[in-house]
Amino acid sequence: MELHNLKPAAGSVKSGKRIARGQGSGHGGTSTRGHKGAKSRSGYSRKRGFEGGQMPLQMRLPKRGFKNPNRVSYVPFNLARLQELADVLKTDTIDVDVLIAQGVIRKNDLVKILGDGEVKSKITVTVHACSASAKQAIEAAGGNVNLV
């Protein structure tokens, strides 16, 4: 057996349906799409969640609560993690650019320092927001907090 005489197994390769090539093909006329209706038309695509005309689930469920369009969402960042990062980087200045470079936050995220954990070294932190307990702990260790 060589490359030039390789063949697929008998019966494994079938020719595709030749749709819309006349009545003699067996797939002429309606071209396997049935009769009339939206599904028989070209360009048809059923919208997501369509339930055959029945009221869809997302419309049957009631709206609930209030979504504040002016909500400001912060990425929480605890003191323990801040100290860990300062130890790894061997730096005393941590700002938003450093956090982005380390892959801790994304480019458009807002960061808030929270007071869980301890700060042992003197760290200068520049972030968007800081809780009172976190600020107190950082300043007690000799560091300071700057808000952007």
Buried (B, 14 or more C-beta within 10 A) or exposed (E): EEEEEEEEEEEEEEEEEEEEEEEEEEBBEEEEBEEEEEEEEEEEEEEEEEEEEEEBEEEEEEEEEEEEEEEEEBBEBBBBBBBEBBEEEEEEEBBBEBBBEEEBBEEEBBBBBBBBBEBEEEBBBBBBBBBEEBBEBBEEBEBEBEEE
